[in-house]
Structure formats: C-alpha cells, structure tokens
C-alpha cells in the first residue's frame, strides 16, 4: 500500500507519494507519515502534526497508535496512527 501523499510534501511536488525504501505510518483518514529511522519508543508516543484546520489557530493534530495493532518492520507502511484530538 504505497500510494497517496506523504505528510509534509510540497503541494506542487510532481511526486508527493512515498518512496519505496522508506518506512511510513498510515494516518487513518489522511496521508502517510514518513517515520523512517524512528525508534520504537518514538512510534509508541505518537505524533503532534501542524494542522491548518485545527480547533486552534496554529494548533496541532494528535495521532497515536492503538495498542495491539500489528506493526511490520522494514520499508513500506509499518503501522497506523489514529487521530486522537487537537492541541494549541
């Protein structure tokens, strides 16, 4: 499942999709997130991404993995992050 757009890719990038040799997390309901080189602890902590449509101007959208969901090591989509809220 290496299709779609990667979070942070430029709007006018002719190839905004994932690179096959990188590791990605699927943001459920959104793009992929490049997590290549992240430690297990960093993936476990989830992520706060800048979001143009946050509840707060300049806010961040929070995404976390669900416990018990499978993870696949190596390149490709290795896990899923689920939206868990917004923060200022």
C-alpha positions as CSV (number, residue, x, y, z in Angstrom):
1,X,0.0,0.0,0.0
2,X,2.5,2.6,-1.1
3,X,0.2,5.1,-2.8
4,X,-1.1,8.5,-1.8
5,X,0.5,11.6,-0.4
6,X,3.1,11.9,2.3
7,X,2.5,14.5,5.1
8,X,4.8,17.5,4.6
9,X,5.2,17.0,0.8
10,X,5.0,20.3,-1.1
11,X,1.7,20.9,-2.9
12,X,3.4,21.3,-6.3
13,X,5.8,18.3,-5.9
14,X,5.4,16.3,-9.0
15,X,5.8,13.1,-7.0
16,X,4.3,13.6,-3.5
17,X,4.0,9.9,-2.9
18,X,6.1,7.7,-0.6
19,X,9.5,6.4,-1.5
20,X,9.5,2.6,-1.5
21,X,12.7,2.3,0.5
22,X,11.3,4.4,3.4
23,X,9.1,3.4,6.4
24,X,5.7,5.0,6.8
25,X,2.8,5.2,9.2
26,X,-0.7,5.5,7.8
27,X,-2.6,8.5,9.3
28,X,-6.1,7.0,9.3
29,X,-8.3,9.2,7.2
30,X,-5.3,11.1,5.8
31,X,-1.9,10.9,4.2
32,X,1.1,8.8,5.1
33,X,3.7,9.9,7.5
34,X,7.4,9.2,6.9
35,X,8.7,7.5,10.1
36,X,11.9,6.1,8.6
37,X,14.6,5.9,11.3
38,X,12.1,6.4,14.3
39,X,12.8,4.3,17.4
40,X,10.0,2.0,18.7
41,X,9.6,4.4,21.6
42,X,9.0,7.3,19.3
43,X,6.3,5.4,17.4
44,X,4.7,4.4,20.7
45,X,4.5,8.1,21.7
46,X,2.5,9.1,18.6
47,X,2.9,12.5,17.0
48,X,1.6,16.1,17.0
49,X,1.4,17.4,13.5
50,X,0.9,21.0,12.5
51,X,-2.6,21.3,11.1
52,X,-4.2,24.1,9.1
53,X,-7.6,23.0,10.2
54,X,-7.0,22.6,13.9
55,X,-9.5,23.9,16.6
56,X,-6.9,26.4,17.5
57,X,-5.0,28.8,15.1
58,X,-1.5,27.3,14.6
59,X,-2.6,24.2,16.5
60,X,-1.6,20.6,16.1
61,X,-3.4,17.4,15.3
62,X,-2.6,14.5,17.6
63,X,-2.2,10.9,16.2
64,X,-1.5,7.8,18.3
65,X,-1.0,4.1,17.5
66,X,-3.7,1.8,19.0
67,X,-2.3,-0.8,21.3
68,X,-2.4,-4.3,19.9
69,X,-2.4,-3.3,16.2
70,X,0.2,-5.1,14.2
71,X,3.4,-3.5,13.1
72,X,5.5,-4.6,10.2
73,X,9.3,-3.9,10.3
74,X,11.1,-2.5,7.3
75,X,10.1,-0.4,4.3
76,X,6.5,0.2,3.4
77,X,3.6,1.0,5.7
78,X,4.5,-0.4,9.1
79,X,1.7,0.9,11.4
80,X,-1.3,3.1,11.6
81,X,-1.8,6.3,13.7
82,X,-5.3,7.3,14.7
83,X,-6.5,10.8,15.2
84,X,-6.9,11.5,18.9
85,X,-7.6,15.2,19.1
86,X,-6.2,18.7,18.7
87,X,-3.9,20.8,20.9
88,X,-2.9,24.5,20.8
